[in-house]
C-alpha cells in the first residue's frame, strides 16, 4: 500500500515539473526580443511531452530537448565539377580522354578537400603572382606557368625540400648554379622570388625547345629532368605527355598544375574569395647596407630602417643567418616616406 502511494506521489511530482517547464505563449508574443535577443516560437523551439500518452516515459527523460536545425545549404565536393574544356598555355587539355580527366579531377578535388589550405594558397597568390606575371610577360612566356609556384612551393619563398630543392621555384643546387643562383653560408639566392623567377624563365624556355615546343613535356621535364623524360618517351615509343608512364610524382605534376589554374584563377567560384580578400604585396624599397666591421646583426639593420627582425627576414628570405659578415648587401625594407634616420628639421618660424 505504501509502495503504491509513493509511486503516485512520484508521478504527480513529475507531471508538475513538466508543467512548470512548458513555455508560456504570452511571453513569446509580448517580448519580441525573446531570450538572448532571439524570438522564441514555443511550438517550434521546445517540444513538450504528450502528457496524455498512455505509455510511461523513461525515468531519465524528463525534458525533450529542441531539435537542432541547420540553416543554409551544405556544400559537398560533388557540388563542384571540373569543366568539359580547359586550356593551358594556349593548348587544349585532352579531357575527353578518360584517364586524363580522372587524373586532373583527382588533383582538383584534392585541392578542394582541404578548403582551409586552399583559401590560404589563394590569398598568397595576391602577393607572389604579380612579380612572376611581370617577368613571364616580359619574357614572352605564358602567364599560366605562374601556377607552377603553387605546386612547387605553395608560394613560400623559403620552402626547402628533402631533395635539397630551395625557394619558390624549388631549384636543386646544380640547376641553381646552372642559372647563376648563388648559395653560400650567408645567402641562398634561390629563395629570392625575382631572381629565381628569372632563372625559371630561362630554364622553362630551354625545356620547351628541348621538348619540341610542348609545354606539358616541358613542365614534366622541370619536375623529373629533361633527359629522364626523353628516355621514357623513347622507351615507350610515344611523344605525348598524357600517354607517358613515368614516376608517380611526375604523373601527378602536370595535372596538379592544371587543376591549380582552374581553381586559383577563379577563387570567387570555388572558394568564395574576391580580389580584395587576397594578400596584397607590401610596398618596399631596396637599400644598400655596407658592413665595414667583422659582422653586423640584422636586428640592427632592421632597427635603422624602421622595421624588426622577423619582418626583415620575411622580406629577405635569401639570408640564412641573423648576422651579416663584412661586405655590401642589397636588402628590401618597408617603404617609408622618410626613414627614422632622416634629419628632422625644426619648424620654420
N, C-alpha and C positions, 0 to 999 in steps of 0.2 A: 504493500500500500504506500509506504514511504517512498519506494523507488518510483512509482507512477507519479507521485506528487512532485518529485524532483525533476523528472523528465518534462512534466507540464510547465514547471517554472522556467526551465532552460529554454523551451520553445517560445514561451511568452517574452523572455528577455531578448531572444534573437529577433523576434518579429519587431519589438520596439526599437532595437538597434538599427534594423534595416529601414524602418520608417523614418528614423532620425537622419539616415544617410541619403534619403531621397531628395532630389533637387526641388527647390520651391520655385514654381514658374514665375511668380511676381518679381523675384529678384532679377531674373534674366531680362525681363521686359522693362523694369524701371531703371536698371543700371546698364546703359549702353556700353560702358567700359568693360563690364564683366570682371573676370579675375585676371590680374596682370595685364590689363588693357585689352583682353580678348573677350568678345561677346560670347556668352555661353548659350548653347541651344540644348536644353535639357534632354529632348527626345533623341538627340544625336550623340552628345558628348558623354552621357552616362547612361548605361543600360541597367535598369533596376531588375532584380529577380522577380519572377512571377510568383506572387505570394499565394495565388490560388492553385498553383501547380501541386498536384497530389503527390508527386514524387519528392521525398525529402532531399534537401541539399546536403552535400558532403559537409562534414564538420568544419573543414578548413576553407570553405568557400562562402565567406560572409558578404563579400562585395565583389561584383563583377567589374573588372577594370574596363575603361573605354577602349574601343578599337583604335589602333594607330593607322591613320590614313595618310599615305604618302602622296604629296601633290607633285604635279609635273610629270613629264614623260621620262621613262627610264631609257637611257641610251645604251644599246649593246653594240659591240664591234660590228655586228652584222648590219647595223644601220648605215655603215659606210661601205661604199662599193668602189672598187678600182674601175676607172672609166674604160670604155672599149678602145679608146685611142689615146696614145701618149707619144709625144715626140721628145727626143733628147738630142741636143746639139744639132737640131735641124733634121734628124733622121727618125723615121717611124720605127717604134719599138714593135716587134712582131708578136703582139698579144694574141693573135689568132692561133698561135702555136700553143698547144695545151700545156706543155711543160714550162714554157717561158712565162705564161700568165701565172701559173702556180708558184713559180719561184719569186716573181715580183710581188704577188699577193701575200706570200709568206712574210716578206720583209715589210710590206705595207702594214699588215696587222701587228707585226712585232713592234713597230714604232708606236702605233695607236694603243697597243695593250698597256704600255707604261705611259699613261697620259701625263703624269707629273713631270717625268723626264722630257717628254716631247714638248711640253709647254716651255720648259727652261731652254731646250735647244732652239725653239722658235724665237724666244726672246733674245738669245745670244746672237742670232743672225743679224739683228739690228746693229750690233757692234762690230762683228767680224766680217760681214759681207761687203760693206762699202769699199774698203781698200782693195779687196780681191776683185770686185766688179770693175773698178777703175783700171787695175793692171791687166786684167783679162781683155778688156775692151781696147786698151792701148796696144796690146799685142795681137789683136785681131782674132782672139780665140773665143769660142762660145761661152756665153755667160753661164750656161748650165753647169760648167765644170766647177763652179763655186760650191756646189752641193757635195763635192768630194770632201770638203772641210768638215762637214758634219759626220761623215762616215770615218774619216781618218782620225780626227781628234776631238770631235764634239765641240769644235771651235774653242778649244783650250790651248793657248799658246805654249804653256809649259808642259803639255802632255808628253809622257815618256812611256815606252813600251818595253816588254821583256826582250824584244829583238834589238834593243838599244836605238830604236827609232825615236826621234825627238821633234817637238814643235807642231804647229798647226797642220803642216803637210806631211808630218811623220817621215822625215828623211833619215835613213840609216847613215852611219858615219861615212862610208865610202861614197855614197851618192851625194852627200852633203859636200864632201871635199871636191867631188867632180864638178859641182856648180859653185865652188868658191864660198861655201858657208863655213866660216872658221869656228872651231870649237877648241877651247883650251881650259885651263883651270879657272879662268875668270869669267869668260863669256861663251855662250853657245848660240851662234847666230841662226841656227835652225829654229830657234824659239821666237825670233823676230818675225812678225806677220808679214811685213812688207818685203823684207829680204828673202824669206823663204818662199813667198808667193812669186817673186821674180825668178827664183830658181825653179819652182814648179812649172812656171810658164815655159821656160826653156826646155825642161825635161819632157813636158807633155807635147810640145811641138816636135821634138825629136822622136818620141814614141809614135806619134801619128804618122810621121813619114816612114818610120821603120815598119809599121803595120799597114802599109798601103792605104793611108788616109781613112782608116777605120777607127772611130772614136771608142767603140766598145772594146776592141782589141787593145787600143792604146791604154785605156783605164785598167784592163786586166793586166797588162804589162807593168803598169805603175805599181800594182799590188804584188805581182809574182816575179817580175823581171822579164825583160823582153826576150832573152834567149830561151828561157824556160817555156814561154808561151809559143815561141816559134817552133820549138822541139815538139810540143804537144800537138800543134796543128799538123806538122809534118807526119808524125806517127799515126795520127787518126785520119789523115788524108782529107782534111777539111780546111776551110778558110773563113769560118763563121764562128764568132764567139759563142753564139747561142746553141751551137751544136757540139761545143767542146766539152769533153770530160776532163776535169782537172782537179786541183786541190779544193777542198770544201770551202776554204776561205775565199778563194778566187771565184768559185762558182756563185758565192753569195754576194761578192763585192759589187759587181755592176748592177744587179737587181736592187741592191740596197741603196745605191746612189739614185737610181731612177725612182724608187719609192720615196726617197727623201725629197726629191724635186716635187713630186706630186703633192706631198703633204705640206712641206715648208714653203712652197710658193703660194699656198692658199691657207694660211693659218686661220683665217676667219671661218673657212668652211669646215675644217677638220678639228680645230682646237678652240674656236670661239675667241680668237685674238684679233685685235685690229693693229694697225701700224703704230698707234700711239702706245700700245702695250709693250712694244719691243724695247730692249735696252738701247739707249742712244749712245753713240760714241762720245767720250769725254773730250772736250776741247783741250788740246795740248800744244806745247811748243818744244822744240828741241834745243837744248843748251849744251855748251861745251864745258866740261869740267877738266881742269888741268891739275893733276895731283903731283905736287913737287916733293912732298915728304915721302917717306918709305911706303906709307899707306894712309888711306882716309876712309872713315866709316860712311856707309851710305846714309846712316841716320843723320850725320852732319850735313850731307848734301841735301837731304830731304828738308831739314830744318831751314837751310839757307834759302830754299826756293818755295817755301810756304806749303810744304806737304809733310807726309810722315812715311816711315819706312815701308809699311805694308802697301800703301798706295804706290810708292815709287817702284817697289818690286813687281807689282801687278802691271804697271805701265811699261816696265823694262824686264820682262821675264827672261831675257837672254843672260842677265847677270846671275851667276851661280852662287856667289857668296855675298856677305854683307860688308865686305871690305874691298876697296879698290887700291891696287898697288900703284906705284909711280907710273904716270902716263897720262895720255889725253883720251877723254871719253865723250861720246855723244849720248846724252841722256834725255829722255822725254819726261817733261813735268807738266802739271796742270797749267793751262794758260791763265795768266794774270795780267790785269791792266798795268799794274806796277808791282813787281815782286817786293817782298818786305825788306830787301836790301837797298831799295831805291832811297835816295836822299830826300827827306821831307823838308820842304821849304816853309819858312814862316809865312803866314798870310800877309798879303800886301796891306800897308796902312790905308 
